[in-house]
């Protein structure tokens, strides 16, 4: 095919393709709009029918109730006559417990009647709609039923059609046969194509929807509306397409004839450039579009040669920055270091003089996490921008990148002084708001491009790439921190797990030993928890464990640590708390669990109690494992003593015991914290002496405890 033929074919494809697509789009759109509007009309009509039938059923039910309230049969007959005379029902039927008719108003339609509840389907055509109520004597004995009915006739169907604004057809109760309808004779059969609640398009251009029978709307109805699509639409679209084809052929032939020769020359020059010859030029023979195209091609080749050289250098530099960035992302989770590398690479890649990375501080303020070249540019020496304020705040609020030049008269307050800027938001990849957009978690901003020119679209694209790396870095650090947290917590209760218990116990014992403090350990075990699982199921057992953990958190201090050791066994570490303070905490925990049964699904209340064993370091053991074992032994003692209580472990065998002299006027240590060792005269603790501990089971709760107590505001956390 010649060049002229190819140009003609290409022009026709370019012009006629959208024309054909547009014609198809218009046709399908009008059809879809017609169907959507008809479906909306049918949906509104269906709601109106349901409301009308429900209102009628309520009226009939009220009429039946009014008759059923009469005890005397004569009074009941009089009430039925009043109901019919007032138009509340067309007929009233009274039956006894065997179903035999004891009274019916004159002129009642033939039975059976279609019940409003829809629980019983009436065979044959629907002649009446009724509501039934039970008839009882004053003692509550069932005497039969009272049914109030309304005649279903053409007038009734016509009223429904007038209320809904669509055609209404009442079907036979046994088969899809028409009983009454407001449809025209020519469309009755097509309306029967509606078989369910979905909107059905009939061959004659109408839309129909089947409605009922169902509870609250027991009548088998079909609603239909005519389509609104113009009948001559296909012919009009076909004529427009044919006219467009004729005009396109004429224009394509003319254009190909005029442009053939210059394009041949241009094609030859392009071929030379494609083979790497950037010195190729095209003769400029005219000043029309083809001539301007030739001139533009010549300028393009000259500028491309310069761009190739610059891009080669820029590519090598960018590869180096990306290599450094990739190594940093792969080798560390230090967010500050990663952001510093990203910012430095972005500044170097775009030729900016300065830049900054800002992250949300958890609220509505962006805080500068790292900056480069901003010395002396910040008004108060720090970079804090509210979301929505200034350039950076608006970028974070809207999620749209911005670039431009700053007018000194309208420069945003609190942002760096600059002449040109470009700012790009970055988002957390896993986040998303209700509209499906990713909320910005930070902004990458650069200032004052070298040479004084504004940042261009290429700089914007480059900055988006680095902003994407920043988003990945922030997300990776968040995921890493979350993974660390999940590895140390119990997923069911949210308490620390056994792995973190070992680490925390070692750390707290070392701290208590270093500063001469006490450390109390409480071993908790829910009493007869296996019975809860066996009786109520494991789901209820999990709910009990979760609620128990919540109550434990509400009864301890912020410095105390709660762990789930496994199953129904829990451990508490109470730093700087002696046996008396631990006993008070144990009493409070037992009361919190015992006094209020735990409510699980279906409002099921499960009474739960807890047994607690208490051990104190260093009174009862010299290592973390030993004091934990001592608490377990005390727990077994509490279990053996009848459960629902606590026991303090006995004094360890290798600890010398002695009576503690308490002189009159003895004072507590200056910090008020319990220490390991007996008191000397004056209230001081003797160095190297051990504090004796008694294996009491229920210490008295009167008086102040020497151990610190959970703050009152911590209850209910």
QUIQUIUR-V140759 format. One record per pair of residues at least 24 apart in sequence whose C-alpha atoms are under 6 Angstrom apart, sorted by sequence separation. I is the first residue (numbers start at 0). GAP is how many residues later the second one is. D is the distance in Angstrom with one decimal. If there is no record, write none. Layout:
i=I gap=GAP d=D
i=I gap=GAP d=D
This chain:
i=127 gap=24 d=4.8
i=320 gap=24 d=5.6
i=421 gap=24 d=5.4
i=126 gap=25 d=5.1
i=420 gap=25 d=5.7
i=153 gap=26 d=5.7
i=398 gap=26 d=5.9
i=420 gap=26 d=4.4
i=419 gap=27 d=5.7
i=610 gap=27 d=6.0
i=419 gap=28 d=4.8
i=395 gap=29 d=5.8
i=418 gap=29 d=5.8
i=619 gap=31 d=5.7
i=610 gap=32 d=5.4
i=619 gap=32 d=5.2
i=610 gap=33 d=5.0
i=612 gap=33 d=5.5
i=419 gap=34 d=5.8
i=609 gap=34 d=5.1
i=610 gap=34 d=5.1
i=611 gap=34 d=4.4
i=612 gap=34 d=5.1
i=613 gap=34 d=4.6
i=614 gap=34 d=5.5
i=608 gap=35 d=5.3
i=610 gap=35 d=5.7
i=656 gap=35 d=5.5
i=377 gap=38 d=4.8
i=376 gap=39 d=5.0
i=376 gap=40 d=5.2
i=425 gap=41 d=5.4
i=525 gap=42 d=5.8
i=650 gap=42 d=5.7
i=427 gap=43 d=5.7
i=524 gap=43 d=5.8
i=395 gap=44 d=5.5
i=426 gap=44 d=5.6
i=524 gap=44 d=4.6
i=425 gap=45 d=5.5
i=523 gap=45 d=5.7
i=649 gap=45 d=4.3
i=96 gap=46 d=5.6
i=523 gap=46 d=4.9
i=648 gap=46 d=5.6
i=95 gap=47 d=5.7
i=96 gap=47 d=4.2
i=124 gap=47 d=4.5
i=427 gap=47 d=6.0
i=522 gap=47 d=6.0
i=523 gap=47 d=5.9
i=647 gap=47 d=5.6
i=95 gap=48 d=3.9
i=123 gap=48 d=5.8
i=124 gap=48 d=5.3
i=522 gap=48 d=4.7
i=94 gap=49 d=5.4
i=123 gap=49 d=4.9
i=170 gap=49 d=5.5
i=521 gap=49 d=5.6
i=94 gap=50 d=5.4
i=122 gap=50 d=5.3
i=123 gap=50 d=5.2
i=170 gap=50 d=6.0
i=521 gap=50 d=4.9
i=646 gap=50 d=4.8
i=93 gap=51 d=5.9
i=122 gap=51 d=5.3
i=169 gap=51 d=4.7
i=520 gap=51 d=5.7
i=93 gap=52 d=4.6
i=168 gap=52 d=5.5
i=520 gap=52 d=4.9
i=92 gap=53 d=5.8
i=168 gap=53 d=5.0
i=492 gap=53 d=4.7
i=92 gap=54 d=5.1
i=167 gap=54 d=5.9
i=519 gap=54 d=5.1
i=91 gap=55 d=5.7
i=167 gap=55 d=4.9
i=518 gap=55 d=5.9
i=91 gap=56 d=4.5
i=166 gap=56 d=5.7
i=492 gap=56 d=5.8
i=518 gap=56 d=4.7
i=90 gap=57 d=5.9
i=166 gap=57 d=5.3
i=518 gap=57 d=5.4
i=519 gap=57 d=5.7
i=90 gap=58 d=5.2
i=165 gap=58 d=6.0
i=517 gap=58 d=4.8
i=518 gap=58 d=5.7
i=56 gap=59 d=6.0
i=88 gap=59 d=6.0
i=89 gap=59 d=5.7
i=165 gap=59 d=5.6
i=516 gap=59 d=5.6
i=517 gap=59 d=5.7
i=88 gap=60 d=5.6
i=89 gap=60 d=4.9
i=517 gap=60 d=5.9
i=88 gap=61 d=5.4
i=496 gap=66 d=5.5
i=67 gap=67 d=5.4
i=495 gap=67 d=4.5
i=496 gap=67 d=5.4
i=497 gap=67 d=5.0
i=494 gap=68 d=5.3
i=60 gap=70 d=5.1
i=59 gap=71 d=5.5
i=359 gap=81 d=5.6
i=63 gap=82 d=5.7
i=358 gap=82 d=5.9
i=359 gap=82 d=5.9
i=526 gap=82 d=5.6
i=63 gap=83 d=5.7
i=358 gap=83 d=4.1
i=526 gap=83 d=5.4
i=63 gap=84 d=5.2
i=357 gap=84 d=5.3
i=525 gap=84 d=4.5
i=357 gap=85 d=5.2
i=524 gap=85 d=5.7
i=356 gap=86 d=6.0
i=524 gap=86 d=5.4
i=356 gap=87 d=4.7
i=523 gap=87 d=5.8
i=59 gap=88 d=5.4
i=523 gap=88 d=4.6
i=355 gap=89 d=5.5
i=522 gap=89 d=5.5
i=354 gap=90 d=5.5
i=522 gap=90 d=5.0
i=354 gap=91 d=4.1
i=521 gap=91 d=5.6
i=353 gap=92 d=5.8
i=354 gap=92 d=5.7
i=521 gap=92 d=4.7
i=353 gap=93 d=5.2
i=520 gap=93 d=5.8
i=520 gap=94 d=5.3
i=351 gap=95 d=5.9
i=352 gap=95 d=5.5
i=519 gap=95 d=5.8
i=117 gap=96 d=5.7
i=351 gap=96 d=5.6
i=352 gap=96 d=6.0
i=519 gap=96 d=4.3
i=117 gap=97 d=4.9
i=351 gap=97 d=4.2
i=518 gap=97 d=5.6
i=116 gap=98 d=5.2
i=350 gap=98 d=5.6
i=351 gap=98 d=5.8
i=518 gap=98 d=5.0
i=116 gap=99 d=5.8
i=350 gap=99 d=5.6
i=517 gap=99 d=5.6
i=117 gap=100 d=4.7
i=115 gap=102 d=5.9
i=522 gap=108 d=5.6
i=349 gap=109 d=5.8
i=522 gap=109 d=6.0
i=44 gap=119 d=4.8
i=504 gap=119 d=6.0
i=580 gap=124 d=5.3
i=579 gap=125 d=5.9
i=580 gap=126 d=4.1
i=577 gap=129 d=5.2
i=576 gap=130 d=4.3
i=576 gap=131 d=5.9
i=332 gap=144 d=5.8
i=556 gap=153 d=4.3
i=555 gap=154 d=5.2
i=517 gap=157 d=5.9
i=516 gap=158 d=4.8
i=515 gap=159 d=5.8
i=516 gap=159 d=5.9
i=515 gap=160 d=5.9
i=553 gap=160 d=5.9
i=554 gap=160 d=5.3
i=553 gap=161 d=4.5
i=53 gap=162 d=5.9
i=553 gap=162 d=4.4
i=553 gap=163 d=4.4
i=49 gap=167 d=5.8
i=10 gap=241 d=5.8
i=7 gap=244 d=4.8
i=7 gap=245 d=5.9
i=6 gap=249 d=5.7
i=3 gap=252 d=5.0
